[in-house]
Amino acid sequence: MNLACKSFGGHAYWLLSLLFLLTSCQEFLEDELLSETSVDYLYSTPAGLEDAVVGLYALNRAYIESGAGNNDHRALIMQAKSDLTLGRAGEIALYARLGWGRDLTTGGQGGYSHYWRNYYRIVDRANAVIAAAETVAFDESDLDRKNRILGEARTMRANAYFTLYRMFNNIFITTEPTSPENAFDVPQDKSSPEEIFALINADLDFAIENLDWTTPQFGRWTQASARHLKAKVAMWQGNWAEAITQSEAVINNGSYNLLSNTGEVFAGDLNHSETLFAIQFEDGVIGGGTRNQIHFNLVANYLEIPGVVRSSENGGRGASLLVPNNYLVDLLAEDPNDTRDDGTYMISRYRYNDPATLPPGVQIGDTINIYDRDSEDPNNFRQYYKTLNPGVLKFQQRDADPNEANTIKNIMVYRLAETYLISAEAHMRQGNTAMALERLNAIRTRAGAAPVTDVTQETILDERARELFFEGQRWFTLKRMGVLVEYIQDHAGNDNLQSIARERITPIQQNIFIPEAEIQLLGPNYPQNEGY
């Protein structure tokens, strides 16, 4: 029996429902184990623990699998809430406009519950693996295997807690897995930041000590990804020296390198020297995960324009529900040689490709420019944002049928380019401008952009926007630096379309509230985040 559905948010109703069903159906049903995989097997044998760790990766993938809200909008909530997006239509646009999820009176709480429950499920099952590993008998010659299992489980737990803390602030930590004895226990109070960071850092220190730099099985945690994560944690603690130590260790190890051009970074299955951690999918196999509509959200619906059919070169099928705003587009356009908006990370130009419907006066391959984002005619600029707005290509399955809304592709979580930017910022905070510029300009040079000669927090934020947009890091970075409200007020949406988030953002929203469905299952005095 897997009690992960309790998700350590006090979800005792899951257990109650299960017990009721087992009791009421007892006289009709007799259990017969038809598979070799059981809870006893998973948590009592080395091979079982290996399989249980694989299950953690499946749980970690669950929040972005198909069915996570209409058009898979829940997988994009944290991207939508940043200062780099235009929420044009659909459920995801409601988060981008702060119509949903800004306080307890609005809709969208289910999207936040989706994250709370999923990451606490990961924590609970990681706790089960960690606890069981201490009781399972490993041969003396097999201790490296045990420590690798523990290293992966502890990194998964650290990542889950780190995500929960950055989102919800008032979280609780536990290292005990759910059992029949504690299933009805509920947390009575939040954990302190000191307790949270102590556990996260202890988990990552163990992983760094026991995981190899690389893995023969792409998609697993490694020493490199654990060090990258520890550098991110150090930044949240203001420990610039530790962030430098960890990021520089990854950069200088030699196992990982920036790819030579931006066009390769999100191509194929992402199994290359820049990827530190990616979530894996594979179509048509058991356990390969499900298709999703993430990419569909992020590319314009250019099909409405005569002379165009859907094609991979034009970005595949899109609906322009959540797209780059003009602030981000203009940042990338500042340097005309920057390749990141040239069909690599972003598609900026859609081209005529259908001879059968080609309008007069244009040729196949010409850039479509029939609408203007800066037009004074609302019908004109609204059509631009719907059919021609630049789109994000980081989630595109390039070999997919371009007419399909549902696609499947590995998802980048952490990569070396961010390690460089962490190092750049940490060196800048320490006053080492030369090293900060070296790390920052490595990213710009790879993209074909001219090097910068000075570095400030704004320089770092601009480059993080250009390099990491829509990878789920932006909202957290703005919060960490204390500029989330300021940047949303200055940049969210576009001046002439859906900029209402600028008015709706308030300081209390720097912490996402704990959804009512979750807080009702905690102790009676468990604290909601301040201001809600």
C-alpha positions in Angstrom: 0.0 0.0 0.0 1.4 3.3 -1.0 0.4 6.0 1.4 2.1 8.8 -0.5 -1.3 10.2 -1.4 -1.5 11.6 2.2 1.3 13.9 0.9 2.2 14.8 4.4 -0.1 17.7 4.2 -2.4 16.0 6.7 -4.5 14.4 3.9 -5.9 11.8 6.2 -9.1 11.6 4.2 -7.2 9.6 1.6 -6.3 7.0 4.2 -9.8 7.1 5.7 -11.3 6.4 2.2 -8.9 3.6 1.6 -9.6 2.0 5.0 -13.4 2.3 4.5 -13.2 0.6 1.1 -11.0 -2.2 2.4 -13.3 -2.7 5.4 -16.6 -2.6 3.5 -15.4 -4.8 0.7 -13.5 -7.3 3.0 -16.1 -10.1 2.6 -16.0 -9.9 -1.2 -12.4 -9.4 -2.0 -9.3 -11.3 -1.2 -5.9 -9.9 -2.1 -3.8 -11.9 -4.6 -0.4 -10.5 -5.4 -0.1 -10.8 -9.2 3.1 -8.8 -9.5 6.6 -9.3 -8.0 6.5 -5.6 -7.0 5.0 -4.9 -3.6 5.6 -2.5 -0.8 7.5 -5.2 1.1 9.7 -5.7 -1.9 10.3 -2.0 -2.5 11.4 -1.2 1.0 13.1 -4.4 2.2 15.5 -5.3 -0.6 18.3 -3.4 -2.4 16.7 -4.0 -5.8 13.4 -2.8 -4.4 15.0 0.4 -3.2 16.4 0.9 -6.6 12.9 0.7 -8.0 11.5 3.0 -5.3 14.1 5.6 -6.4 12.9 5.3 -10.0 9.4 6.0 -8.6 10.7 9.2 -7.1 11.6 10.4 -10.6 8.1 9.5 -11.8 6.6 11.5 -9.0 8.9 14.4 -9.8 7.5 14.4 -13.3 3.9 14.2 -12.3 3.2 17.9 -11.9 3.8 18.5 -15.7 2.0 15.5 -17.1 -1.0 15.7 -19.2 -4.2 16.3 -17.3 -2.7 18.9 -15.0 -5.4 21.4 -15.7 -6.8 22.6 -19.1 -4.1 22.9 -21.7 -1.7 21.7 -19.0 -1.7 25.2 -17.5 -0.7 24.1 -14.1 2.7 23.1 -15.4 3.3 26.7 -16.3 2.0 28.6 -13.3 5.4 29.7 -12.0 6.4 30.8 -15.5 3.2 32.7 -15.8 3.6 34.7 -12.6 6.9 36.3 -13.7 7.6 39.7 -15.3 8.4 38.2 -18.7 5.0 37.0 -19.8 1.9 38.1 -21.6 -1.1 36.0 -20.5 -3.3 36.4 -23.6 -6.0 33.7 -23.1 -7.0 30.6 -21.2 -6.6 29.5 -17.6 -2.8 30.1 -17.6 -3.5 33.8 -18.5 -5.5 34.2 -15.4 -2.5 33.4 -13.3 -0.3 35.7 -15.4 -2.8 38.6 -14.8 -3.0 37.7 -11.1 -6.7 37.2 -11.6 -6.3 33.7 -10.2 -4.3 32.9 -7.2 -3.5 36.4 -5.8 -5.5 35.9 -2.6 -7.9 33.5 -0.9 -10.9 35.1 -2.6 -9.9 34.3 -6.2 -9.9 31.1 -8.2 -6.9 29.0 -9.0 -6.2 27.5 -5.6 -6.3 24.0 -7.1 -3.2 24.9 -9.1 -1.3 25.7 -6.0 -2.6 22.6 -4.3 -1.2 20.7 -7.3 2.3 21.8 -6.4 1.9 21.5 -2.6 0.6 17.9 -2.8 3.0 16.8 -5.5 6.2 17.9 -3.7 5.0 16.6 -0.3 4.3 13.2 -2.0 7.9 13.3 -3.2 9.1 14.1 0.3 7.1 11.3 1.8 8.3 8.6 -0.6 11.9 9.9 -0.3 11.6 9.7 3.4 10.5 6.1 3.0 13.5 5.2 0.8 15.9 6.9 3.2 14.5 5.2 6.3 14.3 1.8 4.6 17.9 2.0 3.3 19.1 2.1 6.9 17.4 -1.3 7.7 17.9 -3.1 4.4 20.9 -5.5 4.4 23.5 -4.5 1.8 26.6 -6.6 1.2 29.8 -5.0 2.4 30.9 -4.7 -1.2 27.7 -3.0 -2.1 27.8 0.1 0.1 28.5 2.4 -2.8 25.1 1.2 -4.2 23.4 2.0 -0.9 25.0 5.5 -0.8 24.0 6.2 -4.4 20.4 5.3 -3.6 20.5 7.5 -0.5 22.2 10.3 -2.4 19.5 10.4 -5.1 16.7 10.2 -2.6 18.1 12.9 -0.4 18.7 15.2 -3.4 15.1 14.6 -4.5 13.9 15.5 -0.9 16.1 18.6 -0.8 14.8 19.8 -4.2 11.2 19.3 -3.1 11.6 21.1 0.2 13.6 23.9 -1.5 10.8 24.4 -4.0 8.1 24.3 -1.4 9.9 26.8 0.8 10.5 29.2 -2.0 6.8 29.0 -3.1 4.9 28.8 0.2 7.3 30.0 2.9 5.3 28.6 5.9 6.1 25.0 5.3 6.9 22.1 7.7 9.6 19.5 7.4 9.7 15.9 8.5 12.0 13.0 7.9 9.5 10.4 8.9 7.6 8.5 6.2 3.8 8.0 6.5 2.9 4.8 8.3 -0.3 3.4 9.9 0.9 4.7 13.2 1.4 8.3 12.2 -1.0 8.7 9.3 -3.4 10.8 11.3 -0.8 13.0 12.9 -0.9 16.6 11.6 1.7 19.3 11.7 0.9 22.0 14.3 3.3 24.7 13.2 5.7 25.7 10.4 9.4 24.9 10.5 11.9 27.7 10.9 14.1 28.7 7.9 17.1 27.5 9.9 15.6 24.1 10.3 14.6 23.9 6.6 18.0 25.0 5.3 19.8 22.7 7.8 18.0 19.6 6.4 18.4 20.7 2.7 22.1 21.4 3.1 22.7 18.1 5.0 20.9 16.2 2.2 22.9 17.9 -0.5 26.2 17.5 1.4 25.6 13.7 1.6 24.7 13.6 -2.1 27.8 15.6 -3.1 29.9 13.2 -1.1 28.4 10.0 -2.5 27.2 10.7 -6.1 29.4 10.5 -9.2 29.9 13.6 -11.3 28.2 11.9 -14.3 25.7 9.1 -14.6 25.3 6.4 -17.3 21.5 6.7 -16.9 20.6 10.2 -18.2 18.0 11.9 -16.0 19.4 10.9 -12.6 20.7 13.3 -10.0 24.5 13.5 -10.0 27.2 15.3 -7.9 27.1 18.1 -10.5 23.3 18.7 -10.2 23.5 18.4 -6.4 26.3 21.0 -6.3 24.3 23.3 -8.6 21.3 23.0 -6.3 23.5 23.7 -3.3 24.8 26.8 -5.0 21.2 28.0 -5.5 20.4 27.2 -1.9 23.5 29.2 -0.8 22.2 32.2 -2.8 19.0 32.1 -0.9 21.0 32.1 2.3 23.2 35.0 1.2 26.2 32.7 1.4 28.1 34.0 -1.6 31.3 32.2 -0.8 29.5 28.8 -0.7 27.7 29.6 -4.0 31.0 30.4 -5.6 32.6 27.2 -4.2 29.8 25.0 -5.6 29.2 26.7 -8.9 32.9 26.9 -9.7 33.4 23.2 -8.8 30.8 22.3 -11.5 32.2 24.7 -14.1 35.8 23.6 -13.6 35.1 19.8 -13.2 35.4 19.2 -17.0 32.5 16.8 -17.2 30.1 19.6 -18.3 30.5 22.4 -20.9 28.4 25.1 -22.5 27.4 24.0 -25.9 28.9 25.9 -28.8 25.7 27.4 -30.0 22.2 28.1 -28.6 20.5 26.1 -31.3 21.7 22.9 -29.7 20.7 23.6 -26.1 17.0 22.5 -26.4 17.4 20.1 -29.4 16.7 16.4 -29.2 16.5 14.6 -25.8 18.7 17.2 -24.0 21.3 14.5 -23.2 24.3 16.7 -23.7 27.1 18.4 -21.8 25.2 21.4 -20.6 22.3 19.6 -19.0 22.6 19.1 -15.3 19.1 17.7 -14.5 16.2 17.1 -16.9 12.8 15.4 -16.5 12.5 12.5 -18.9 9.6 11.5 -21.1 9.4 8.8 -23.8 6.5 8.3 -26.2 4.8 4.9 -26.6 6.5 3.0 -23.7 5.1 1.9 -20.4 6.3 4.4 -17.7 7.4 6.9 -20.4 5.0 9.6 -19.2 2.2 11.3 -21.0 2.0 13.9 -23.8 1.3 17.4 -22.8 0.3 20.8 -24.2 3.0 22.9 -22.7 4.5 23.9 -26.0 1.0 24.5 -27.4 0.5 27.3 -24.9 3.6 29.2 -25.9 3.6 29.7 -29.7 1.4 31.9 -31.8 -1.6 30.7 -33.7 -0.2 31.8 -37.1 -2.4 29.3 -39.0 -5.2 32.0 -39.1 -3.0 34.0 -41.6 -3.5 33.2 -45.3 -0.4 31.7 -46.9 0.7 29.7 -43.9 0.4 26.1 -42.8 1.7 24.7 -39.6 5.3 23.5 -39.7 8.1 22.7 -37.3 10.0 25.6 -38.8 7.2 28.0 -37.7 7.1 26.4 -34.3 4.5 23.7 -34.7 0.9 24.2 -33.4 0.3 27.0 -30.9 -2.6 28.9 -29.3 -0.7 32.0 -28.0 -2.1 31.5 -24.5 1.1 32.5 -22.6 3.9 34.1 -24.6 6.9 36.4 -24.1 6.0 40.0 -23.4 7.4 43.0 -25.2 9.9 43.6 -22.3 11.5 40.2 -22.8 11.4 40.4 -26.6 13.0 43.9 -26.5 15.8 42.6 -24.1 16.7 40.0 -26.6 16.5 42.5 -29.5 19.0 44.9 -27.9 21.9 43.1 -29.6 21.0 42.2 -33.2 23.6 39.4 -33.2 22.1 37.7 -30.2 21.0 34.2 -31.5 18.6 33.4 -28.7 15.6 34.9 -30.5 16.6 33.5 -33.9 14.6 30.3 -33.8 16.7 28.7 -31.0 15.1 29.6 -27.6 12.5 31.9 -29.2 10.9 32.2 -32.6 10.6 35.8 -33.6 9.5 35.6 -37.2 6.9 33.4 -38.8 7.2 32.8 -42.6 4.9 32.2 -45.5 5.0 28.5 -46.5 1.8 27.6 -48.3 1.7 28.2 -52.1 -2.0 27.3 -52.3 -3.1 30.2 -50.2 -0.3 32.7 -50.7 -1.5 36.3 -50.8 -0.5 38.5 -53.7 2.8 40.4 -53.4 4.6 38.0 -51.1 6.8 34.9 -51.7 7.4 31.6 -49.9 9.9 32.3 -47.1 9.0 35.9 -46.6 8.5 37.1 -43.0 4.9 37.8 -42.2 4.4 41.3 -41.0 0.7 42.1 -41.6 0.1 43.2 -38.0 1.9 45.6 -35.7 2.2 45.2 -31.9 2.5 49.0 -31.6 -0.4 49.8 -33.8 -3.0 52.3 -32.4 -5.7 50.1 -33.8 -6.8 47.6 -31.1 -7.9 45.0 -33.7 -4.5 45.2 -35.3 -2.3 44.7 -32.2 -4.7 42.1 -30.7 -4.3 40.1 -33.9 -0.5 40.5 -33.6 -0.4 39.0 -30.1 -2.6 36.2 -31.2 -1.0 35.2 -34.5 2.5 36.7 -34.7 3.8 37.2 -31.2 7.2 35.6 -30.7 7.0 32.1 -29.1 9.0 29.9 -26.8 10.7 26.9 -28.4 12.3 25.4 -25.3 9.5 22.8 -25.0 9.1 22.0 -28.7 9.3 18.4 -29.9 10.8 19.2 -33.2 10.1 15.9 -34.9 6.4 16.0 -33.9 3.5 16.3 -36.3 3.2 20.1 -36.4 -0.6 19.8 -36.4 -0.6 18.1 -33.0 -1.3 20.1 -29.8 -0.1 17.2 -27.7 3.6 16.6 -27.8 6.2 14.9 -25.6 9.7 16.1 -24.8 12.2 16.0 -22.0 12.0 19.1 -19.8 15.1 21.0 -18.8 15.3 21.8 -15.0 18.9 22.8 -14.3 21.7 23.5 -16.7 25.2 24.8 -16.8 24.3 28.2 -18.2 22.5 29.0 -14.9 25.6 27.7 -13.0 27.6 30.4 -14.8 25.1 33.0 -13.9 25.0 32.0 -10.3 28.8 32.2 -10.2 28.6 35.6 -11.9 26.2 37.0 -9.4 28.0 35.5 -6.4 31.4 37.0 -7.6 29.6 40.3 -8.1 28.2 40.3 -4.6 31.8 39.6 -3.3 33.2 42.5 -5.3 35.1 40.4 -7.8 34.0 42.2 -10.9 36.5 40.5 -13.2 35.3 37.0 -12.4 31.7 38.1 -12.5 32.2 39.5 -16.0 34.1 36.4 -17.2 31.2 34.1 -16.2 28.5 36.5 -17.5 30.2 37.1 -20.8 30.7 33.4 -21.4 27.0 33.2 -21.7 26.7 36.3 -23.9 29.6 35.2 -26.2 28.0 31.8 -26.8 24.8 33.6 -27.9 26.7 35.9 -30.3 26.0 39.0 -28.1 28.7 41.6 -27.4 30.4 41.3 -24.0 29.4 43.8 -21.3 32.0 45.8 -19.4 30.2 46.4 -16.1 28.1 44.1 -13.9 25.3 45.0 -11.5 22.2 43.3 -10.2 20.3 44.7 -13.1 22.8 43.3 -15.5 22.5 39.9 -13.9 18.7 40.0 -14.0 18.7 41.1 -17.7 21.0 38.2 -18.7 19.1 35.7 -16.7 15.9 36.9 -18.5 17.6 36.4 -21.9 19.1 33.0 -21.2 16.6 31.3 -18.8 13.2 32.7 -19.8 10.3 30.3 -19.3 12.5 27.7 -17.5 10.7 28.3 -14.2 13.5 30.2 -12.4 12.5 33.9 -12.9 9.8 34.3 -10.2 12.1 32.7 -7.6 15.1 34.9 -8.5 13.1 38.1 -8.3 11.7 37.0 -4.9 15.2 36.2 -3.6 16.6 39.5 -4.7 13.6 41.4 -3.1 12.5 43.0 -6.4 9.5 40.8 -7.4 6.9 43.5 -6.8 8.9 46.2 -8.5 9.6 44.1 -11.6 6.0 42.9 -11.9 4.8 46.5 -11.6 7.3 47.7 -14.3 7.1 44.9 -16.8 4.3 42.3 -16.5 2.1 42.0 -19.6 2.2 44.7 -22.3 1.4 48.4 -22.1 -1.5 47.9 -24.5 -2.7 44.4 -23.5 -3.2 42.5 -20.2 -1.0 44.6 -18.0 -3.4 44.4 -15.0 -0.9 42.3 -12.9 1.0 45.6 -12.5 -1.9 46.9 -10.5 -2.7 43.7 -8.7 0.7 42.8 -7.3 1.2 43.4 -3.6 4.1 42.7 -1.2 2.2 39.8 0.5 2.2 37.9 -2.9 5.9 37.3 -2.5 4.8 34.2 -0.6 2.1 32.1 -2.2 -0.7 31.4 0.2 -1.3 27.9 1.5 -4.5 26.7 -0.3 -7.5 26.3 1.9 -7.8 22.7 1.0 -4.3 22.1 2.5 -4.4 24.3 5.5 -7.7 22.8 6.7 -5.8 19.5 6.9 -3.1 20.9 9.1 -3.2 21.7 12.8 -5.9 24.1 13.9 -3.3 26.9 14.6 -1.1 26.2 11.6 0.0 29.7 10.3 -1.2 31.0 7.0 1.3 33.3 5.3 1.2 36.8 6.5 -1.4 39.1 4.9 -3.8 36.4 3.6 
